[in-house]
Amino acid sequence: MPSQATSVKPQQASPFAWAMRNLAILASGWNASRIVNFLMLEDSVTLQYSLLDEPLIRARLVVGGQLVRYNLPGLFVALAHDEVRDFPALRPHQRHPWHAFLVQLAAMVLHHAGRDQPFETAQEWKDALLALTPEHPDGAAWCLIAPHDKPAFMQAPVPGGKVSDWKNTLYAPDELDMLVTSKNHDLKAARMRQVAPDDWVMALISLQTQEGFLGAGNYGISRMNGGFASRPAIGVVPAGHWGVRWQRDVATLLKHRSEIVELIGLQNENGVGVVWQKIWDGESSLAFSSLDPFYIEICRRIRLAQSDVVQAICAVATGSKVARIEAKDRNGITGDPWMPIDTAAAKALTIGSDGFHYRLAAELLFGNKFRGSIAQISDAADGEAGIVVLAQGVTRGQGKTEGYHERRIPISPKVRNMLRQKQTGLLAKVAGERVDAIGKMRSVLWTALAALFDQGAVKDKFSDSAKNKAGAFTKTFEQAEDSRFFEELNAEIESGDPENTRLQWLLSMSDRAEAILKTAFVAGPQSGEQRYRARSAALSRFHGGLRSDKTLPTLANYYRHTPPTKENAHELV
């Protein structure tokens, strides 16, 4: 049956309430600690904002784009019918944590119920979700706010329920979320003014499932290789919307559950899956071996509450003396369904500030350095067209975030079939040769640019200034080749004449490189004689490099057998 959604305006704090919030914080009579004590009175907290019962999650429908709201059971029904286009509260860096949460939770629920297909009704989903937390039949674990000695959504129970001595107060979801940017430039913290409950939902999931180490008392998650690493994700995405991918990954997790249990050493039955339902004093860790293979973790001690003073949800946090899950020696190898593993180094993938560049992406898809994630295993059920591999991740550094990265890699029919048949040898070979060719073309271009900026010098040792300028222009070249890498690779694999397709790619790449070189002329010497000498030397080095058998033999051979044409003309402008 179709899912049931409520089409209403999201609840938001009024401008007046937000102004009162600011006045309350700033006024000498109402400092932050007094507000915290007011809103955190242990005997005044009740169950509020139930994800099982209240339509708190905003979504837009595939058909018509109508804004609707779901509770969690209703959302699962909607996903099973692929009705959801997107989620307005979801920020880019929260996309994978939200998808992973929905998949891991549904897979846990279905395994616990002994099913391999989604439930058909919201009531069935609700009953099954409650069955995951039998110690709390009142549904506290699925409420944003609950008495502090009970679990609340993504929030562990506090021994004795006392939080009045927790000093870190957070007033906006983006203040809670995990992005820490240099000097607060990239994404401003605590900028949200009109806040709905699902903003807190997304922020909690992002914080608790992808945060790293951030100083004493602020430990990170288990599913990454160290506190300053990241939780990247690689997976196949079939044609469709959120629901198609969700169903695909839920089925994949259920199919590979026993494999994860055996390989990683987790509990097939009765393991801890909903980690936040377990009481946490901040001084003890859960044993990794006690977990369910689909476990959803938390890493920080956080509690939400409703403030009568500012008429809005607020949060309070405190540190811990240990990580919630004892998994430091695992190096991020935890059975994460979307995490590739560096087999030689025996550690989970960590991405750098350049994200999923073409060299890394090609290695992840076709190489043998990494053991691919189970979510990137291609299956016949993925269909025949419109398939991509989605790579996502946040690059973390020491005390900062170095960027969110997302790449969609198109998969052509022949590539799809080779991946399904695990015949990646040819793919790895072609990709490796193309990576090498881009590197050599970049080198030729860089040398020509350095000669240009060093006023046509015939030497091979250039000034630092010339090197820096050459590097800036070659970076532009490589970024452009990166953006078209997989489409061009697909074209060669699909071609009936791959050698000619490769040659045409090399020729077009050399044209693009020469265009960048000529664009750089305006930044080179401008006086008459120096201008002519620098540009002539740069073009000479460029074309000489292309004709060297040591650089790109295929191109060199082509030029040897091609009569001089426009490509030989060193047009100086």
Residue pairs with C-beta under 8 A, 6 or more apart in sequence:
1 77
1 120
1 121
2 77
2 81
2 83
3 70
3 74
3 75
3 77
3 78
3 80
3 81
3 83
3 122
4 74
4 77
4 122
5 55
5 59
5 61
5 68
5 69
5 70
5 74
5 78
6 55
6 68
6 69
6 70
7 66
7 67
7 68
7 69
8 55
8 69
10 58
10 69
10 196
10 198
11 196
11 197
12 194
12 195
12 196
13 21
13 193
13 194
13 195
13 310
13 311
13 312
14 311
15 193
17 310
17 311
17 312
18 193
18 194
18 310
18 312
20 309
20 310
20 311
21 171
21 307
21 309
21 310
21 311
21 312
23 30
24 30
24 35
24 309
24 310
25 31
25 32
25 35
25 171
30 309
32 169
33 167
33 169
35 169
35 307
35 309
35 310
35 314
36 164
36 166
36 167
36 169
36 314
36 316
37 164
38 307
38 308
38 309
39 305
39 306
39 307
39 308
39 309
39 314
40 148
40 163
40 164
40 166
40 303
40 305
40 316
41 164
42 147
42 148
42 149
42 161
42 162
42 163
42 164
45 145
45 146
45 147
45 148
45 305
46 145
46 146
46 147
47 138
47 139
47 140
47 143
47 145
47 146
47 147
48 143
48 144
48 145
48 146
48 306
49 56
49 143
49 144
49 145
49 197
49 313
50 71
50 139
50 142
50 143
51 57
51 71
51 72
51 142
51 143
51 144
51 153
51 201
52 71
52 72
52 73
52 126
52 129
52 130
52 139
52 142
53 71
53 126
53 139
54 71
54 197
55 68
55 69
55 70
55 71
55 74
56 69
56 71
56 144
56 196
56 197
56 198
56 201
57 69
57 70
57 71
57 72
57 75
57 87
57 89
57 198
57 201
58 67
58 68
58 69
58 87
58 88
58 89
58 196
58 198
59 67
59 68
59 69
59 70
59 75
59 78
59 84
59 85
59 86
59 87
59 88
60 66
60 67
60 68
60 84
60 85
60 86
60 87
60 88
61 68
61 83
61 84
61 85
62 82
62 83
62 84
62 85
62 241
63 83
65 85
67 88
70 78
71 122
71 126
72 125
72 129
72 142
73 122
73 123
73 124
73 125
73 126
73 129
74 122
74 125
75 84
75 102
76 102
76 106
76 118
76 119
76 122
76 125
77 118
77 119
77 120
77 121
77 122
77 125
78 84
78 243
79 102
79 118
79 242
79 243
79 246
79 247
80 118
80 120
80 243
80 247
81 243
82 240
82 241
82 242
82 243
82 244
82 247
83 241
83 243
84 241
84 242
84 243
85 241
85 242
86 242
87 98
87 198
87 202
87 242
89 196
89 198
89 199
89 201
89 202
90 98
90 202
91 174
91 177
91 202
91 206
92 404
92 406
93 178
93 179
93 206
93 394
93 404
94 177
94 202
94 203
94 205
94 206
95 392
95 406
96 210
96 231
96 233
96 338
96 392
96 393
97 202
97 205
97 206
97 209
97 210
98 202
98 205
98 206
99 242
99 245
99 246
99 249
100 209
100 233
100 337
100 338
101 205
101 209
101 296
102 246
103 246
103 249
103 250
103 253
103 337
104 253
104 294
104 295
104 296
104 337
105 129
105 294
105 296
106 118
106 246
106 250
107 250
107 253
107 254
107 257
107 294
108 132
108 273
108 274
108 292
108 294
108 296
109 125
109 128
109 129
109 131
109 132
110 116
110 117
110 118
110 119
110 128
110 250
110 254
111 254
111 257
111 294
112 128
112 131
112 132
113 119
113 128
113 131
116 251
116 254
118 247
118 250
119 125
119 128
129 142
130 137
130 139
130 142
132 273
132 274
133 139
133 140
133 141
133 142
133 151
133 274
133 277
135 277
136 150
136 151
136 277
138 150
140 146
140 147
140 150
140 151
140 152
141 150
141 151
141 152
141 153
141 274
141 276
141 277
142 153
143 152
143 153
144 152
144 153
144 197
144 200
144 201
144 304
144 313
145 152
145 304
145 305
145 306
145 313
146 152
146 155
147 161
148 157
148 158
148 161
148 162
148 163
148 303
149 157
149 158
149 159
149 160
149 161
150 157
150 161
151 157
151 274
151 276
151 277
151 278
152 276
152 303
152 304
153 201
153 204
153 276
154 204
154 205
154 207
154 208
154 276
154 298
154 302
155 204
155 276
155 298
155 302
155 303
155 304
156 275
156 276
156 277
156 278
156 279
156 280
156 298
156 301
156 324
157 277
157 278
157 279
157 280
158 279
158 280
158 301
158 303
159 279
159 281
163 303
163 316
163 318
165 318
166 301
166 303
166 316
166 317
166 318
167 318
168 316
168 317
168 318
169 314
169 315
169 316
169 317
170 176
170 190
170 314
170 315
170 316
170 317
171 190
171 310
171 312
171 314
171 315
172 189
172 190
172 191
172 192
172 195
173 192
173 195
173 199
173 200
173 202
173 203
174 187
174 188
174 189
174 190
174 191
174 192
174 199
174 203
175 189
175 190
176 200
176 203
176 204
176 207
176 302
176 315
176 317
177 202
177 203
177 206
177 207
178 206
178 207
178 210
178 211
178 212
178 394
178 401
179 186
179 187
179 189
179 394
179 401
180 214
180 399
180 400
180 401
181 187
181 400
181 401
182 400
186 401
186 403
192 199
195 312
195 313
197 313
200 304
200 313
200 315
204 302
204 304
207 299
207 300
207 302
208 221
208 276
208 297
208 298
208 299
208 300
208 302
209 221
209 223
209 231
209 296
209 297
209 298
209 299
210 221
210 224
210 230
210 231
210 394
211 220
211 221
211 299
211 300
212 220
212 221
212 224
212 226
212 227
212 228
212 229
212 230
212 396
213 219
213 220
213 226
213 227
213 228
214 220
214 399
215 399
216 319
217 318
217 319
217 320
217 321
218 300
218 319
219 227
219 299
219 300
219 320
219 322
219 323
219 324
220 227
220 299
220 323
221 231
221 297
221 299
221 325
222 288
222 297
222 299
222 323
222 324
222 325
222 327
222 330
222 332
222 334
223 231
223 297
223 332
223 334
223 336
223 339
223 348
224 230
224 231
224 332
224 348
224 350
225 331
225 332
225 347
225 348
225 349
225 350
226 331
226 332
226 350
228 396
228 397
228 398
229 332
229 348
229 350
229 396
230 350
230 351
230 393
230 394
230 395
230 396
231 336
231 339
231 393
231 394
232 338
232 339
232 340
232 349
232 350
232 351
232 356
232 391
232 392
232 393
233 338
233 339
233 373
233 375
233 390
233 391
233 392
233 393
234 338
234 339
234 340
234 364
234 372
234 373
234 375
234 376
234 389
234 390
234 391
235 245
235 249
235 337
235 338
235 373
235 375
235 376
235 389
235 390
236 248
236 375
236 376
236 377
236 378
236 379
236 382
236 387
236 388
236 389
236 390
236 411
237 245
237 387
237 388
237 389
237 390
237 408
238 244
238 245
238 248
238 381
238 382
238 383
238 386
238 387
239 383
239 385
239 386
239 387
248 379
248 381
248 382
249 337
249 375
251 381
252 337
252 374
252 375
252 377
252 379
253 294
253 337
253 374
256 337
256 374
257 268
257 293
257 294
258 268
259 374
260 266
260 293
260 335
260 337
260 374
261 267
261 268
261 293
263 335
264 293
264 333
264 334
264 335
265 288
265 289
266 288
266 289
266 291
266 292
266 293
266 295
266 335
267 289
267 290
267 291
267 292
267 293
268 293
271 290
271 291
271 292
271 293
271 295
272 278
272 286
272 290
272 291
272 292
272 295
273 291
273 292
273 294
273 295
273 296
274 296
275 286
275 291
275 295
275 296
275 297
275 298
275 324
275 325
276 296
276 298
278 286
280 301
280 320
280 324
282 301
282 318
282 319
282 320
282 321
282 322
283 320
283 321
283 322
284 322
285 322
285 323
285 324
285 325
285 326
286 324
286 325
286 326
287 326
288 325
288 326
288 327
288 330
288 334
291 325
293 335
297 324
297 325
298 324
299 323
299 324
299 325
300 317
300 320
301 317
301 318
301 319
301 320
302 315
302 316
302 317
303 315
303 316
303 317
304 313
304 314
304 315
305 313
305 314
305 315
305 316
306 312
306 313
306 314
307 313
307 314
327 334
331 346
331 347
331 348
332 339
332 347
332 348
332 349
332 350
333 341
333 346
333 347
333 348
334 348
336 348
336 373
337 373
337 374
337 375
338 373
338 375
338 376
339 348
339 349
339 373
340 348
340 349
340 364
340 370
340 371
340 372
340 373
340 376
341 347
341 348
341 349
341 370
341 371
342 348
342 349
342 369
342 370
343 368
343 369
343 370
343 371
344 369
349 364
349 370
351 360
351 393
351 395
351 405
352 395
352 402
353 395
353 397
353 402
353 403
355 393
355 395
355 403
355 405
355 407
356 364
356 391
356 393
356 405
356 406
356 407
357 482
358 435
358 438
358 481
358 482
358 485
358 486
359 435
361 391
361 407
361 409
361 485
361 486
362 428
362 431
362 432
362 434
362 435
362 485
362 489
363 369
363 370
364 370
364 372
364 376
364 391
365 372
365 376
365 389
365 409
365 419
365 424
365 427
365 431
366 424
366 427
366 428
366 431
367 428
367 431
367 432
368 428
376 389
378 387
378 411
378 416
378 419
378 420
379 420
380 420
382 416
384 413
384 416
385 413
387 410
387 411
387 416
388 408
388 409
388 410
388 411
389 408
389 409
389 411
390 406
390 407
390 408
390 409
391 405
391 406
391 407
391 408
391 409
392 404
392 405
392 406
392 407
393 404
393 405
393 406
394 401
394 403
394 404
394 405
395 401
395 402
395 403
395 404
395 405
396 402
409 486
410 486
410 487
410 490
411 419
411 490
412 490
412 493
412 494
413 494
414 493
414 494
415 427
415 490
415 493
418 424
418 426
418 427
418 493
419 427
426 493
427 493
430 489
430 492
430 493
430 498
431 489
434 485
434 488
434 489
434 492
434 505
437 506
437 509
437 552
438 478
438 481
438 485
438 509
440 551
440 552
441 477
441 481
441 509
441 510
441 513
441 552
442 474
442 477
442 478
442 513
443 545
443 551
444 513
444 541
444 542
444 545
444 546
444 551
445 473
445 474
445 477
445 513
445 516
445 517
445 542
446 470
446 471
446 474
447 460
447 470
447 541
447 542
447 545
448 517
448 538
448 539
448 541
448 542
448 545
449 466
449 469
449 470
449 473
449 474
449 517
449 520
449 538
450 462
450 466
450 467
450 469
450 470
451 457
451 458
451 462
451 466
451 534
451 537
451 538
451 541
452 466
452 470
452 517
452 520
452 521
452 524
452 525
452 534
452 535
452 537
452 538
453 462
453 463
453 465
453 466
453 469
453 470
453 520
453 523
453 524
453 534
454 462
454 463
454 466
454 534
455 524
455 525
455 530
455 533
455 534
456 525
456 530
456 533
456 534
456 535
456 536
456 537
456 538
457 537
458 537
462 470
469 520
469 523
473 516
473 517
473 519
473 520
474 516
476 516
477 512
477 513
477 516
480 512
481 509
481 512
488 505
491 501
491 505
492 498
492 501
492 502
492 505
495 501
502 554
503 554
503 555
503 558
506 552
506 554
506 555
506 558
507 555
507 558
510 546
510 555
513 542
514 542
517 538
517 539
517 542
518 573
521 535
521 573
524 531
524 534
524 535
524 538
525 531
525 533
525 534
532 572
535 572
536 570
536 572
539 570
539 572
540 570
543 568
543 570
545 551
546 552
546 555
546 556
546 559
547 555
547 556
547 559
547 560
548 556
549 556
549 557
559 567
